[in-house]
């Protein structure tokens, strides 16, 4: 662990564990200890660690071609796009490749500004869209924003779930609204009933571009291919990344045709966009989601997982709330979760945090009930120990 720290800047909150290998919903450290992984690289191991389809696709592509710039055509990229076209939201037919979620958001903001001709963006309190300059400008957290101000101009933040405030914030500079259908970084915050549909209606009525950031919630995470499907709503632009390529870096910005067509040749590009290895991995990931039933498993096993967590809430007074959809879940506790996370590592389970008092769970979508039950039983013991400490 220290050897990495000798060379790297101190920019991450790091866990005291060296991950050596992974398979499915489990990982092993450098001493061979096994862990149930509900961290999954912050949701990146969507179709499981070293998914067989993804591994074979990358191996096969590695023997053929590793580099292919977007200025030329590529067979693997074309195959991936054809598969993608069958699962994208209706009417979102144009794709721009990039390499990460933040890049996908940057692209969406540029495209929307060009199409609308207006620089103003309304984002949501609690929204997280990345840490590059444009994405950071529409991320609400002051702790991330303040050191780098001034950021982009004409950015307004409104309460997530409050359409009245949204309408009141629209002015003659406003061209875009961006939101996460389910807020991830803030702690799996669910929208109130009708909110997502109302935002869609407002944007359509006021001719605003609506961007959904589905980087964390998309591709089956909530038990639907797209989180927005839970509210029967389609945006104008959707941003995708994290698990789309089975662990390989990839970002996608998917738009209505007229938005993409507002851009001219050379106005936006990326050297590594549409890399054939990433496209092979993404193609295999789509197959895993669609053919292997991972989306259905996310819905069904996710509900089983949530029900067990609700039972924990009923048992442990230190649990304030359980929330989420599919395999995008959170436990909000009444105290700092650091000890629980660290004790989890000692007891063979990996979890994420959201702020100081929220445990976030983003396991691979192939996790089964047996592993979920084992995970929850371990978490139950950890909560009991923490309650005992606090009662002394």
Backbone torsions as a table, in degrees:
resi	resn	phi	psi	omega
1	UNK	NA	-43.7	-177.5
2	UNK	-66.6	-28.7	-179.4
3	UNK	-62.1	-37.0	174.7
4	UNK	-65.4	-43.8	-177.4
5	UNK	-64.2	-23.8	177.4
6	UNK	-64.2	-25.8	-173.8
7	UNK	-112.4	-27.1	-173.5
8	UNK	-92.9	150.3	171.5
9	UNK	-72.2	156.1	-179.2
10	UNK	-86.2	81.2	-174.9
11	UNK	-119.4	-3.7	-178.8
12	UNK	-126.5	144.7	165.6
13	UNK	-75.8	115.5	-171.0
14	UNK	-109.5	145.1	178.1
15	UNK	-95.2	146.8	-177.5
16	UNK	-80.0	68.4	-178.5
17	UNK	-153.6	139.5	176.3
18	UNK	-108.2	106.2	179.6
19	UNK	-79.2	125.4	-175.8
20	UNK	-105.4	-37.4	-179.6
21	UNK	-157.5	165.4	-179.9
22	UNK	-151.4	153.9	175.1
23	UNK	-153.7	127.2	179.3
24	UNK	64.0	-122.4	-179.8
25	UNK	-104.3	19.6	179.8
26	UNK	-125.0	152.2	169.5
27	UNK	-132.4	162.5	178.5
28	UNK	-129.1	141.8	178.7
29	UNK	-86.7	-178.0	-174.9
30	UNK	-70.7	-8.6	174.7
31	UNK	-100.1	1.5	178.5
32	UNK	89.8	4.6	179.1
33	UNK	-73.4	139.6	-176.5
34	UNK	-95.6	143.3	179.0
35	UNK	-134.2	141.4	166.9
36	UNK	-82.5	123.2	-168.8
37	UNK	-101.2	100.2	172.6
38	UNK	-103.7	20.2	173.6
39	UNK	-101.9	-49.0	172.8
40	UNK	52.7	41.4	179.5
41	UNK	60.6	41.1	-174.5
42	UNK	59.4	41.9	175.0
43	UNK	88.6	1.3	-175.7
44	UNK	-73.6	-36.1	-179.5
45	UNK	-77.0	54.9	-171.9
46	UNK	-61.4	-45.8	-178.1
47	UNK	-96.5	15.4	178.3
48	UNK	100.0	149.9	175.9
49	UNK	-64.6	133.6	177.4
50	UNK	49.6	46.9	176.3
51	UNK	-53.1	133.0	-174.6
52	UNK	-57.3	-42.7	179.9
53	UNK	-61.3	-44.8	-176.5
54	UNK	-67.7	-44.3	-179.7
55	UNK	-60.2	-46.4	-179.5
56	UNK	-65.6	-38.3	179.0
57	UNK	-64.1	-42.0	179.6
58	UNK	-67.8	-43.2	178.1
59	UNK	-58.4	-45.3	-179.2
60	UNK	-63.8	-45.1	-179.2
61	UNK	-67.5	-34.0	-178.3
62	UNK	-59.9	-30.9	179.2
63	UNK	-80.2	-14.2	-175.8
64	UNK	-100.7	-55.6	-171.6
65	UNK	-165.1	131.2	-179.7
66	UNK	-105.6	-24.5	-174.7
67	UNK	-131.2	131.6	175.1
68	UNK	-156.5	103.4	-178.1
69	UNK	-65.4	154.8	-178.7
70	UNK	-66.7	-9.0	177.1
71	UNK	-76.0	-9.0	171.9
72	UNK	-123.9	163.0	179.7
73	UNK	-86.8	160.4	-178.5
74	UNK	-149.1	134.8	-177.0
75	UNK	-64.1	-45.5	-178.1
76	UNK	-63.1	-40.7	178.3
77	UNK	-63.6	-41.5	-179.8
78	UNK	-63.6	-41.9	178.3
79	UNK	-62.1	-43.9	-180.0
80	UNK	-62.0	-43.3	-178.8
81	UNK	-64.4	-36.7	177.7
82	UNK	-64.2	-40.9	176.7
83	UNK	-66.3	-43.0	179.5
84	UNK	-60.7	-39.2	-176.6
85	UNK	-60.7	-22.6	-179.1
86	UNK	-83.4	-10.8	-176.3
87	UNK	-123.0	-5.4	-179.9
88	UNK	-71.1	156.6	175.3
89	UNK	-58.1	144.6	-177.0
90	UNK	-55.6	131.2	176.9
91	UNK	90.0	-11.2	176.8
92	UNK	-98.0	90.0	-167.1
93	UNK	-108.9	-3.8	-176.4
94	UNK	-117.5	141.0	-171.8
95	UNK	-127.7	138.4	167.3
96	UNK	-118.9	128.3	178.8
97	UNK	-86.1	140.2	167.8
98	UNK	-143.4	-156.3	-169.4
99	UNK	-126.2	1.8	-177.7
100	UNK	-164.8	170.2	177.7
101	UNK	-66.1	-43.8	179.8
102	UNK	-60.5	-40.3	177.3
103	UNK	-64.3	-38.3	178.6
104	UNK	-62.5	-38.1	177.7
105	UNK	-70.3	-43.9	177.2
106	UNK	-55.3	-44.4	179.5
107	UNK	-61.8	-45.8	-179.5
108	UNK	-60.4	-41.6	-179.8
109	UNK	-65.6	-41.0	178.1
110	UNK	-64.8	-47.4	-178.6
111	UNK	-61.1	-42.9	-178.7
112	UNK	-65.5	-41.5	178.5
113	UNK	-62.9	-42.5	179.9
114	UNK	-64.5	-43.4	-177.2
115	UNK	-69.5	-45.4	-176.3
116	UNK	-79.6	-26.7	-175.5
117	UNK	74.9	13.4	-176.8
118	UNK	-129.1	138.3	-175.4
119	UNK	-86.0	-15.0	-172.6
120	UNK	-74.7	136.6	178.5
121	UNK	-129.7	133.6	171.7
122	UNK	-104.2	124.7	177.5
123	UNK	-121.3	177.1	-172.8
124	UNK	-108.3	141.5	168.9
125	UNK	-57.9	133.0	-177.6
126	UNK	88.9	-7.9	-179.2
127	UNK	-74.3	142.1	176.2
128	UNK	-128.1	126.1	-176.4
129	UNK	-131.1	4.8	177.9
130	UNK	125.4	175.0	-174.0
131	UNK	-119.0	2.4	169.0
132	UNK	-70.9	166.3	-164.5
133	UNK	-60.3	-45.3	179.7
134	UNK	-70.3	-45.4	178.6
135	UNK	-63.0	-38.2	177.4
136	UNK	-64.3	-32.8	-179.6
137	UNK	-62.7	-27.4	179.8
138	UNK	-106.4	9.2	172.3
139	UNK	-93.3	130.4	-166.7
140	UNK	-82.8	-21.3	-171.9
141	UNK	-62.4	122.4	-179.6
142	UNK	-65.0	-33.5	-177.8
143	UNK	-65.3	-29.0	175.9
144	UNK	-83.8	-35.7	-171.8
145	UNK	-80.7	-45.0	-167.0
146	UNK	-55.0	-43.1	-176.5
147	UNK	-65.4	-14.1	-172.2
148	UNK	-118.6	10.4	177.8
149	UNK	-73.4	149.0	6.9
150	UNK	-80.3	139.2	176.7
151	UNK	-98.6	-159.9	178.4
152	UNK	-59.8	145.1	177.9
153	UNK	-81.7	165.8	171.8
154	UNK	63.7	35.3	174.9
155	UNK	-103.4	128.4	179.7
156	UNK	-122.3	135.9	176.6
157	UNK	-108.5	135.2	178.7
158	UNK	-127.1	158.2	179.6
159	UNK	-61.4	131.8	176.3
160	UNK	-63.8	123.9	179.9
161	UNK	100.3	-2.4	-176.0
162	UNK	-113.1	95.3	-178.2
163	UNK	-73.0	-25.0	177.7
164	UNK	-64.7	-44.5	177.0
165	UNK	-64.2	-35.9	177.4
166	UNK	-61.0	-50.5	179.9
167	UNK	-60.9	-42.3	-178.9
168	UNK	-64.5	-22.7	-176.2
169	UNK	-90.4	-8.7	-179.9
170	UNK	-74.8	128.5	175.3
171	UNK	-134.6	-169.5	-173.9
172	UNK	-72.8	-8.4	175.8
173	UNK	-96.2	-10.8	-173.7
174	UNK	-75.3	126.3	177.0
175	UNK	-124.9	-14.1	-168.7
176	UNK	-143.5	144.4	167.3
177	UNK	-124.0	131.5	178.2
178	UNK	-125.8	137.5	177.8
179	UNK	-157.9	159.0	168.7
180	UNK	-92.8	125.9	176.8
181	UNK	-55.9	-39.4	169.2
182	UNK	-124.7	121.7	-177.9
183	UNK	-74.7	122.0	-175.0
184	UNK	-88.9	-61.8	-176.3
185	UNK	-57.5	-32.1	-177.8
186	UNK	-77.1	-7.9	176.1
187	UNK	118.1	35.3	179.9
188	UNK	56.8	61.8	-179.8
189	UNK	-88.5	121.8	-176.8
190	UNK	-88.8	145.1	177.5
191	UNK	-74.3	146.4	174.9
192	UNK	-67.1	158.1	-178.4
193	UNK	-54.0	131.8	176.0
194	UNK	85.3	-12.4	-173.7
195	UNK	-63.8	-49.3	-177.1
196	UNK	-60.8	-43.8	178.8
197	UNK	-64.7	-39.0	-179.2
198	UNK	-67.1	-38.5	177.1
199	UNK	-63.0	-41.7	177.5
200	UNK	-59.3	-44.8	-178.7
201	UNK	-64.6	-41.7	179.4
202	UNK	-63.1	-46.4	-178.9
203	UNK	-64.2	-39.3	177.8
204	UNK	-65.3	-43.2	-178.2
205	UNK	-68.2	-35.2	-176.2
206	UNK	-99.0	8.3	178.7
207	UNK	57.1	46.1	177.0
208	UNK	-105.4	145.2	175.8
209	UNK	-78.5	126.2	179.8
210	UNK	-103.5	116.5	178.1
211	UNK	-104.7	126.3	170.8
212	UNK	-103.1	122.1	173.1
213	UNK	-87.5	101.0	179.4
214	UNK	-108.7	29.9	-179.0
215	UNK	-61.3	-40.5	178.1
216	UNK	-96.1	-33.0	-172.1
217	UNK	-93.0	-13.2	-173.9
218	UNK	-85.1	178.5	177.9
219	UNK	56.0	49.8	169.9
220	UNK	90.2	-6.0	-174.2
221	UNK	-58.3	-37.6	-177.2
222	UNK	-95.5	8.3	-177.5
223	UNK	94.0	-1.2	171.0
224	UNK	-126.0	157.2	177.2
225	UNK	-55.3	-42.6	177.8
226	UNK	-124.3	137.3	178.8
227	UNK	-56.7	-36.7	-178.2
228	UNK	-61.4	-21.1	177.0
229	UNK	-63.2	-25.8	177.9
230	UNK	-62.9	-18.7	178.8
231	UNK	-122.8	17.9	176.2
232	UNK	49.1	46.4	-175.2
233	UNK	-127.8	141.5	179.1
234	UNK	-122.7	126.7	177.2
235	UNK	-81.7	-175.1	173.1
236	UNK	-91.5	-27.2	179.7
237	UNK	-141.3	138.9	173.3
238	UNK	-127.7	135.7	178.5
239	UNK	-104.3	132.4	-176.0
240	UNK	-132.5	145.9	173.9
241	UNK	-166.1	-133.3	-178.5
242	UNK	43.9	-105.2	-168.6
243	UNK	-85.6	4.3	-174.8
244	UNK	-56.2	-33.4	-177.6
245	UNK	-111.6	28.9	172.3
246	UNK	64.4	20.3	-178.2
247	UNK	116.9	-14.4	176.7
248	UNK	-83.8	142.4	-179.1
249	UNK	-63.6	125.7	175.0
250	UNK	-161.8	140.7	170.0
251	UNK	-128.9	149.1	177.5
252	UNK	-132.7	136.6	169.1
253	UNK	-116.8	114.7	-172.9
254	UNK	-112.9	128.1	-170.1
255	UNK	-134.4	165.9	166.0
256	UNK	-65.5	147.4	-175.7
257	UNK	-54.9	-41.9	-175.2
258	UNK	-65.8	-26.9	177.4
259	UNK	-71.6	-47.5	178.1
260	UNK	-62.4	-39.2	-176.4
261	UNK	-70.6	-11.8	176.3
262	UNK	-74.7	-15.8	-179.8
263	UNK	-87.7	141.2	178.2
264	UNK	-98.3	158.7	178.6
265	UNK	-54.8	129.1	177.3
266	UNK	90.5	-7.9	-178.1
267	UNK	-77.0	-16.3	174.7
268	UNK	-156.7	137.2	-179.7
269	UNK	-161.5	171.3	179.3
270	UNK	-155.2	129.0	-176.1
271	UNK	-58.8	-43.3	-174.6
272	UNK	-93.2	2.1	-177.8
273	UNK	-58.5	137.3	176.6
274	UNK	67.8	26.9	179.0
275	UNK	-54.9	134.1	-175.3
276	UNK	-62.0	-33.9	176.9
277	UNK	-65.5	-44.0	178.1
278	UNK	-64.1	-39.5	-179.9
279	UNK	-67.3	-38.1	176.2
280	UNK	-62.6	-43.5	179.1
281	UNK	-65.0	-40.6	179.8
282	UNK	-66.5	-40.2	178.3
283	UNK	-60.4	-43.1	178.5
284	UNK	-68.2	-34.9	178.6
285	UNK	-66.0	-40.1	177.1
286	UNK	-62.3	-41.7	176.6
287	UNK	-60.5	-42.6	180.0
288	UNK	-61.5	-42.4	179.8
289	UNK	-65.7	-46.8	-171.6
290	UNK	-83.9	-49.1	-173.7
291	UNK	-80.0	-39.8	-174.8
292	UNK	-88.3	1.9	172.6
293	UNK	73.6	27.0	-177.6
294	UNK	-69.9	-29.1	178.0
295	UNK	-68.2	-43.2	176.6
296	UNK	-63.0	-39.4	178.0
297	UNK	-65.1	-36.9	176.7
298	UNK	-59.2	-43.8	-179.6
299	UNK	-67.6	-49.0	-173.1
300	UNK	-75.5	-49.5	179.4
301	UNK	-70.1	-32.2	175.8
302	UNK	-61.3	-41.0	178.2
303	UNK	-67.7	-39.0	176.0
304	UNK	-60.9	-45.6	178.3
305	UNK	-59.9	-48.1	-178.5
306	UNK	-62.4	-40.6	179.6
307	UNK	-62.0	-39.8	177.4
308	UNK	-65.9	-37.7	178.3
309	UNK	-67.2	-36.7	176.7
310	UNK	-62.8	-37.5	175.8
311	UNK	-63.6	-35.8	175.9
312	UNK	-63.8	-40.2	179.0
313	UNK	-60.8	-41.2	179.8
314	UNK	-66.7	-26.6	-177.6
315	UNK	-88.8	-35.6	-172.7
316	UNK	-115.0	116.8	-178.4
317	UNK	-67.6	-18.8	-179.6
318	UNK	-76.0	-9.3	175.5
319	UNK	-90.8	119.3	-176.4
320	UNK	-87.3	-41.4	-175.5
321	UNK	-157.3	147.8	170.8
322	UNK	-117.0	133.7	179.7
323	UNK	-152.5	163.1	176.5
324	UNK	135.5	176.6	178.0
325	UNK	-134.4	143.3	178.0
326	UNK	56.2	-131.7	178.6
327	UNK	-104.9	41.6	172.5
328	UNK	-126.3	90.7	-166.6
329	UNK	-127.3	158.0	178.6
330	UNK	-146.1	145.7	168.7
331	UNK	-115.2	119.9	173.4
332	UNK	-95.5	121.6	-178.2
333	UNK	-102.1	175.1	-177.9
334	UNK	-98.6	13.5	-179.2
335	UNK	-157.2	174.5	178.4
336	UNK	-60.1	135.0	-174.2
337	UNK	-91.9	-0.7	-173.5
338	UNK	-54.3	-46.6	-178.5
339	UNK	-61.5	-38.9	178.4
340	UNK	-63.1	-43.9	179.9
341	UNK	-62.4	-44.6	-178.7
342	UNK	-69.2	-40.7	176.2
343	UNK	-65.7	-32.2	175.9
344	UNK	-60.3	-43.5	177.8
345	UNK	-59.6	-44.5	179.3
346	UNK	-61.7	-27.5	-176.3
347	UNK	-106.6	14.1	170.5
348	UNK	83.9	26.1	173.2
349	UNK	-133.0	142.0	-179.8
350	UNK	-114.3	131.3	-177.8
351	UNK	-136.5	162.9	176.8
352	UNK	-107.6	163.8	173.6
353	UNK	-114.2	158.9	168.9
354	UNK	-136.5	101.9	-172.4
355	UNK	70.5	-161.3	-172.1
356	UNK	-84.3	-26.7	-169.5
357	UNK	-125.7	17.7	-178.7
358	UNK	-122.4	127.9	172.0
359	UNK	-94.2	125.5	-179.2
360	UNK	-108.3	134.5	-177.2
361	UNK	-120.6	118.0	-179.7
362	UNK	-132.0	63.9	-176.5
363	UNK	-71.9	162.1	171.5
364	UNK	-56.2	147.5	-173.9
365	UNK	-72.6	-6.0	177.3
366	UNK	-96.5	4.7	178.2
367	UNK	-57.8	141.5	-176.9
368	UNK	-108.2	174.1	-175.7
369	UNK	-64.6	-33.8	180.0
370	UNK	-61.9	-46.9	179.5
371	UNK	-68.2	-37.6	177.6
372	UNK	-61.2	-45.6	-179.7
373	UNK	-62.0	-41.8	179.0
374	UNK	-65.0	-42.3	179.0
375	UNK	-60.8	-48.9	-176.8
376	UNK	-66.2	-36.6	177.6
377	UNK	-62.2	-39.7	177.5
378	UNK	-66.9	-44.4	179.2
379	UNK	-62.6	-37.6	176.7
380	UNK	-56.5	-46.6	179.2
381	UNK	-63.1	-41.2	-179.2
382	UNK	-64.4	-40.8	178.4
383	UNK	-65.8	-38.5	178.5
384	UNK	-62.8	-43.7	178.4
385	UNK	-62.1	-43.0	-179.0
386	UNK	-65.7	-38.2	177.6
387	UNK	-64.4	-39.9	178.7
388	UNK	-63.0	-42.2	179.3
389	UNK	-60.4	-40.4	-174.5
390	UNK	-80.5	-14.0	178.7
391	UNK	-89.3	-11.3	-179.3
392	UNK	-75.2	NA	NA
